[in-house]
Amino acid sequence: MESIWSQSCTIPQRQPLTGDLEVEAAVIGGGMAGILTAFLLQEAGCQVAVVEAGRIASGQSRNTTAKITAQHGMIYQKLLRTLGAEEARQYARANQEAVQAYKALIREKQIPCDLEERCAYVYGSDAQALQEEAQAAASLGLPAEYAHHVPIPVPAAGAVRFTGQAQFHPLKFLRHLSQGLTVYEHTPVQQVEEDRLMTPRGCIKARHIVFACHFPFLNVPGLYFARLHQERSYVLALEGAPQVEGMYISGEAGGWSFRNWGDLLLLGGENHRTGESGKGGRYERLRQKAAEWFPGSREVACWSAQDCITPDGIPYIGRYAASRPNWYVATGFQKWGMTTSMVSATILRDMIGGKESPYARVFAPDRLETAAIPGMAADGGKAVKGLAKRFFQMTTQAAEEIPPGEGGIVLWEGEKVGVYKDKDGSVHKVDIRCPHLGCQLEWNPDEQSWDCPCHGSRFDRYGRLISGPAQEDIALD
Ligand SMILES: Cc1cc2nc3c(=O)[nH]c(=O)nc-3n(C[C@H](O)[C@H](O)[C@H](O)COP(=O)(O)OP(=O)(O)OC[C@H]3O[C@@H](n4cnc5c(N)ncnc54)[C@H](O)[C@@H]3O)c2cc1C
């Protein structure tokens, strides 16, 4: 299940770190946030190295839909209400400037990454709410207006339109941007202590350390596990579907996303909290919508991705924790990590360079008092539920009941274990305790993976780690 981006672009391989190293700044993670941060730091004269557990862009950035927009759903009325005008304006400006920064960088460095200027639309069924959102966004200086007509075949009363936004090919962009950077691939950071990063074959000493690893994998300090969860959604690429002349997202839960890349149409949707995939069928439901709206179209690729969600809907960008003044973080992008990666790179470059960023305050990770926000209590509650399930919810299912090509939790010699049965009937067992914090993993039938409902770690059907915060495999022999 490869995205059209990874099918159409290969990034040259880099060597792992072998031996010790000293740099001014070390960036953990070679996704959109890490590569952009390293690039801006290097342009500002800082000596920087990126340390990547897998390959460059092997995390979520290869599976995005790559819309570059300050239109992050229906958020601006809410931000005005919860933050007040000054901080809401900071959020809006930071993201709109990020759109312009992409365009300027791609133009200046002549990066061939299929950049196209497009309008962004958030559509919905409540015309009044959309009009109010358009007014709120416009009052913050964004290029927003109400649109009566939505030129896609979904039921909608209207839309909020942002002009002058953009879409691109994220991997072509990252391939070009990473060319001049020092990047160590296949080098997972296992531990960080003060100014040292430990990896399997070497240690890096760095004055500044940036955690751009999607979900921070250290539990202490920072306690990011208590204030982030992850949500997944699914994408189809369709041939023979129309040009939609814009980028679209629903402003309501359960809606769909659209954009073109060349002759293809990307149709996204089926959002859910990671680890709560139920009986699956998500690709099938998208396929039904494709058949209804674009009869005659043909699917050429399907894939999925997930992103980190914060309780107040604003990313965490800035100082990692008060006790570690030389550590920085960029996470919680709410599925808008193209502009927010650029915002992160800009804020972190300024902080590391000793400059004050006009946008630092609204994104500051220490803005939330623990448990002061309803979302935090909800996230904590989910984690407790995930733990309780492991201890108290028994299963009577036996491995024999799992059909070939499927997985599930079974009773095996008196213990609960996860089992995946190959098409040929051979059984692969996994420990269903997430190695991150011990929650019970759930089988995701659409992706054939073991997913954690608490913090979103994922493992493939054989128990190999796909993405963190967990850092270990779960295969049992
Ligand atoms: C379906 C979907 C569609 C989306 N579409 C859009 C869109 O249209 N526009 C938009 O703005 N956003 C979109 N997003 C969000 C966007 O894709 C993400 O926010 C963004 O890609 C995250 O980038 P990142 O660099 O933070 O994470 P990643 O790309 O995951 O990079 C993190 C890297 O860190 C590495 N890493 C992890 N742990 C370690 C370790 N211990 N040591 C070393 N390296 C480590 C990983 O291997 C990974 O490569 C979408 C998200 C989803 C789910």
The ligand as an ORCA input file, in Angstrom:
! r2SCAN-3c Opt
* xyz 0 1
  C      -4.210     11.100      5.693
  C      -3.443     12.353      6.020
  C      -3.406     13.378      5.101
  C      -2.696     14.539      5.403
  N      -2.719     15.564      4.504
  C      -2.146     16.726      4.833
  C      -2.248     17.847      3.963
  O      -2.863     17.777      2.902
  N      -1.651     19.007      4.340
  C      -0.996     19.115      5.520
  O      -0.526     20.206      5.860
  N      -0.846     18.050      6.354
  C      -1.400     16.870      6.037
  N      -1.287     15.811      6.864
  C      -0.390     15.898      8.033
  C       1.075     15.707      7.630
  O       1.206     14.655      6.712
  C       1.919     15.420      8.879
  O       1.610     16.376      9.873
  C       3.404     15.532      8.577
  O       3.743     14.696      7.498
  C       4.207     15.146      9.826
  O       5.561     15.345      9.529
  P       6.654     15.026     10.635
  O       7.973     15.372     10.069
  O       6.240     15.613     11.927
  O       6.529     13.432     10.861
  P       7.111     12.227     10.016
  O       7.012     12.458      8.560
  O       6.465     10.999     10.558
  O       8.650     12.232     10.387
  C       9.140     11.825     11.643
  C      10.395     10.990     11.409
  O      11.012     10.716     12.680
  C      11.595      9.440     12.616
  N      11.796      8.941     13.981
  C      10.861      8.563     14.890
  N      11.451      8.153     16.028
  C      12.794      8.285     15.839
  C      13.935      8.005     16.645
  N      13.823      7.492     17.872
  N      15.177      8.238     16.125
  C      15.322      8.750     14.875
  N      14.265      9.023     14.062
  C      13.022      8.786     14.543
  C      10.578      8.609     11.818
  O      11.198      7.468     11.241
  C      10.095      9.626     10.779
  O      10.773      9.512      9.544
  C      -1.996     14.658      6.617
  C      -2.039     13.616      7.537
  C      -2.765     12.485      7.270
  C      -2.850     11.420      8.292
*
